[in-house]
Amino acid sequence: MKGRLQFSGVRKVYRWRGSRVRNESVKGAALGSWWRRRVTREEAHVALDGIDLDIPPGGAVALIGPNGSGKSTMLKLAGGILKPTEGRVEVEGRVTALIELGAGFHPEITGRENVLINGMLLGLNRREVEDRLPEILEFAGIGDFIDQPVKTYSSGMYVRLGFAVAVAVEPDVLLIDEVLSVGDEAFTRRCLDRLARMRQAGVTMVLVSHDLDLIETFADRAVYLSAGRIRAEGPVQDVVARYRADVAGRTTRSPEDAAADVRVVEEGRRWGSGEVEIRSVELVTDAGPTRLIPTGTPCALRIRSRAAAEVDDCVVGVAWKRADETLVAGHNTDLDGMAPRRLAGDGEICCVYEALDLAPGDYLVDVAVQTSDGKAYDYWCGALPLKVTSGTEWPGVWNPPRRWDWGDEDPD
């Protein structure tokens, strides 16, 4: 049946030859290259080991896991870019891989010519590509540049045209690897809308992304990979929760490793010494954690942290911002009269709001754990994106409880 994707006993091993210079003796090391010989050996890395997975037609499956766990290798095997070392990969129907958008574009010829060539490489005949050309051009939105050599394109134009061609072939199976992290906001919205419509049309989708919220929106199942093996498989919310718990439960790192994570994971958006690490940030209502909340709802901001070693001076702060980075409000435990806290191991603190009186719109919450004099243990910009809703639109950012009284009327 078209759209089915099956991995049976799949193993993938990357092999390469490495070489090093070995001295025949201590004397040889002193005398130089005359006394050395080059030793060549074969090296190998097992990317996938014993993968069994059956994705039915119309299914939407997310592959999650840390870097190097084998997610992209699975997509490349499914797309026919790689061959398994052992086992079988079976795909029924036409496959489109959104892995390296525009990877087959020739820089010296025009965008229009590249569309024709790539469309035929993806399984369409010339007439089918020409019939879809107006739709491709409209989606890509690059205007008259379509008749210019691709080498003159910006990176954003390159990506838009590549995506437009890839989704225009109407595949039975769509493979997606982090491509939604590129392009501007308007283009990303168009991509998400197109993928949603393809999903409704019954296209089988396999998605790789580090955006767990996107995964929970699009996928119905998830596969958690670690070191090339399937660690968990099942409903997307359950598997994502398992992955989050595993990430939050790592305890065998040194303070130096924790500091490196803070600096590297989101360089420019997160920084600090790493002595204390923010593990999770949630907005919690009576119904549980949420990122979609009606204005005026009582809620609490729950922040979980972990100290690699005991610290004596800990202040927690939050900053509420609109999606355009406009500051709405900022507060911390020190300004609100709480003494600096001593932390050791796991910790949790909640900032309770009697009512979240924000106007509807998209917001970001920054969270910081720092010393009382402002030295950051962990400062996380945009730790929690969320949307405030209302039945009516309000200007500005504050939607306070209120009433109106005419001056000549009894206030009661």
N, C-alpha and C positions, 0 to 999 in steps of 0.2 A: 504494500500500500504506500502511495506517495506520501512523503513527509516523515517516514519512519527512519530513525537513526539508532544503530545498535553497535555497541562495543562488546566483543567477546574475547576474554582472556588476553587483553591487549597489554603488551609490554613495549616500551620504547627506550632504547639505549642510544645515547650519543657517544660516538667514539672519535678520537683524534690521536694524532701522534705528537708526542712531546719529546724534546731533546734537551740534554744538559751536558756540559763539559765536565769530564772527570779527570783529575790528575792521577797519573800512574803511581806517583810517590810524592813524599814530602819534597824530595830533591826536584822532582818534575814541577811541582808548584812554584818552586823558587826560580827555575830556569825558564819558565814560560811555555808558550804554545807548542814548542817542539816536543814536549814530553806529555802532551795532553791528547786525549781522544774523546770524541763525541759519542755519547750513549743515547740511543733512541729507544723509546718505549711507548707502548700503546696505553692510552688512558681512556676511561669510560665514565659516563654519568648516567645513572638510571633515572629517567624523567618520569616514566609511568611504569607501574608494576602490578599486573593482575587486575586490570580494569574490566569490570562487567557492568554494563549500563544499557538499558533499553528505554529509548524515548519514543513514545507513541506519536502518531500524526496529530498535529495541532497542539502538542505540548509546549510548554514554556519552561525551560530548565536553566537555572543559574549555576555556574561553577564558581565557588568561592574558596578562599584559602589564602595563606601567606604567599608572598613572592617566591617563585621557584618551586611551587607545589605541583606544577604540571598542567595548569589551567589552559594556557595558550597552546601548549603542545597538543592537548586534546582537540582544541578547535582546528588546529592545522591538520591533524589526522582526519578529522571529519570533513574538512574541505579538500582533501586530497593533496595538500601541499607537502605533507610528509607521509611516509609509509611506516607501518608498525614493524618493530623488530620481531615480535611474535604476536599471534592472535589475528583477529579480523575486525575491520571496521566496515559496516555495511550502511549505505545511505540510499534511500529510494526517492527518486525525483531530482529536480534541479536544485542545486546548492549555490547560494551566494554567501561569500565570506567578507564581512566588514571588519577586516583585520588590519590591513595597511591600505587605506583608501587612496586610490590613484596610483598604486604601486606600479601598474603597467602603463602609465601614461608616457608618451614619448615627448620630450621637452621641445623638440624642433618643429613639431607639427601643431596645427590648431586644436583648440578644444573640441570643435565640431568633429574633426577627423578622429580625434582620440575617442570620442563618444561612440562613433561607428565601429571602430576597431574593438574597443573594450566590450561593447554590447554583444558583438559576435563571439568574442572569446568567452563570454558568460553564457552562451548557448542560444542567442537569438540569431535569426537570419537578418539580412540587410533591410528587407522590407519592415520587419518587426521593429528594428531599431529606429528606422525613419518615422514609423507611425508613433513611436513613443518620444521622439525628439522634442516636440513642443512641451510635453510634460516635464521632461528632464531639464530643459532650459528654464522653464518657469520656476521649478523647484530650486535649481542651483542659483538663480538670481545674479548671474555675472554679466548680463547685458551684452554689449557689443564685443566684450572680451572673448566670447565664444569663437570668434573668427581670428583671434590672435594666437601666436605660439604659446604653448603652455608654460614655457620658460619665463614668460613675462608675468605670470600670475603670482599673486600673493599666496602665502600658505593657506589662508582662509578660503580663497577662491578655489584652490586646488582641492581642499577637503570637501567643499560644497559640491563641486562637480563630481568627484569620486563617489560620494554618498548618493547623489541623484541617479547616477548610472547603476549603482549596485542595487538599489531598491526598485528600479524600473523594470527589471527582468522578471518580476513576479515569481520568486523562487518558491519551492515547496519547503525548503529548509534554509533558515537564515542564521548565520553565525556572526556574533557581534563581540568584538574584543575592545572595550574601552573607547570606542570611537565617539561616544557622546560627551567625552571630556574635552573635545576640541570644538572650535568655532565659537561664534558670539551667541548671546542669549537668544536672539530672535531665531537664528539657525537651529539652536538646540531645541527650541519649542517646536519648530517644524519637523525636526527629526522625531521627537517623541510622539507627535501627532501621527506621523506616517507609520511609525512602528506600532502604535496602538491600533490603527486601522488594519494593518497587516495581521496583527494578532487576532482581531475579530474575524478576519477572513479565513482563519484556520492555518496560517503559516506556522510551521514548527520553528521555535526559536531556542537557541542556546546562547546565553549571555554570560560574558565575563566582565565583571566590574568590581571595583573596590567601594562603590557607592551602594551600601547595603539598603538604603531607603529606596533607591531606584530598583534594586533587585526585588524588594518586597512588593513594589508596585506592579512590576511586569511579570514576574515568574510565579508559577504555582508550585513548582518543586525546586529543590536546591540540592547540589552535591558538594560536600565539603571535602576538599582534597588537602592532603598533607604528605609531603615527601613522596609524591607520586602514587599514593594509595587513597582509596575512598575511606574517609573517616566517618562520615555520616551521610545519609541520603533520606529524603522524605519531604513533607510539606515545607514550603519555604520559610514560614515563620519559625517552625521548630528547629530547622537546620541553622538558620541565621542566629537564633538564640543560643544554640550550642556553640557556634563559632565565636560569638561575642563573649560567652562565658569562658571559653578556652583562652581567648586573648586577655580577658580581665584576670584570669587565674594564674598567669605566669608569675612565679615567685622566685625563680632561681637566678635572677639577674643581679649583677653587682651594681652599686651606685653609678659607676662609670657607664655601664650599659644602659641604665635608665636615662641618664643624661643624654646619651647619644640618640636614643629614641626620640626624646623631646625635640632635639635639634633637627633630626633628619626627616622624620615622618612627614612634617608639613613645614618645611623650611620657609621662613618669611611669614607664616601664619601661626607658628607656635614656637615658643622658645622658653628657656629657663635652665637652671642648673641641673634639674632632674632629681634632686634630693627628695622631692615629693612629686608624684605624677598624678594628674587627673585621669581617672579611669573611665568615668562615664558622667554624662550630664543629661538629665531627663526633666521634662515638665510633666507633673503628675496632678491629675484631678481625681475626684471620687471614683471615676470609671477606670482609672489606671493611667499609665504613661501615654502621652499623645503629642503630636506636632500640629494638630488642627484643633483650635480652641475658640469657642464663641467669646466675644468681648464681654467682660463683666464676670467671667467664671472664676470662682475661688480655685486656687491652685498653689502648687509649691514647686520650686526649682530644687531638684535633688542632685547633689554633687557627691560623687564617690571618688576617693583618692587613696593613694598608697604611698607611704613613706619607706624608702629603701633602708633608712636608719632613723633613729629618733631625732626629731627636730624640736627645738624649744619655742620657736617664734613663728607662728603660722597665722596668717590673715587670709580670709577668703573674700573675693569680690566678684561682682558681676556687672556687666555693662549691656544694656539693651539698646539695639540699633535697628534702624530701618534697613531694608535690603541695599539701599544706596549708601550705607555706612553713616548716615546721620545719627548722631547720638540722641537717644530718647531719655535715658536715665542711667545713673551709675550709683552703686552703693557697695559697701563692704562691711565686714564685721567690726573693724576698728572704728569707722565713722559712726556706726550704730551702737557704739558703747560697749562692745564685747572685748574682753581682754584677749591678747594673743594666745593661741591654743598650742599645747604640746601634742605632737602627733608621733605615733609609732605604729607601723604596719598599716592595716586598712582603716579608713575613716569615712564618715558620711555626715553631711550637713545639709539641711534644707532651709531655703529662704521661702517663707510662707507669705503669700499674697491673699488678702481677704477678697480682693476682686481684681482681675487683670483688666483694668480699664484703658485698654489701648484701642485706637481706631482700627478698623479692618485693614489688613495688608500683610506683607511678608516682613518678617523680622529675623534678626540674628542676635544671639546671646554670646558675648565673650565671657569667659570664666578665667579667673586667676587665683592661684595659691602663691602667696608671697610672704616676705617678712614685713614687720611693721614699718620698716624704713623703705619699702618698695622693691627689694631685691626679689626677682621672680624665681620661684621654684619651678613653676609651670604656668605659662600664660598661653591660653588657647583662644585664638580669634575665631569667631564663628563656630564655637563648639556645638551650638544647638540652633539650627534653622527651624522656623515654625511659621505658621500662618494663623492670623486672627481673623475670624469671620463675623459677619453681621448681616441681618436682613436688609440693612440700608447702608449706603456709603457715607462716610464722614470725612470732612477735610481735616488736615493736621494729623497728629499722632495720639492725642489724649481724648478719651471718651468717658468723662467723669460722670458719676451718678448726679442727677440734677432735676430741678423742676423750675417752671416759670410761674411768676406771680405778677399780675398787674398791680400797680401801686394803689389803685382804688378798690382792691378786693381784699377780703379777709384771707390771710395766708393759710388759715386752716381750711 
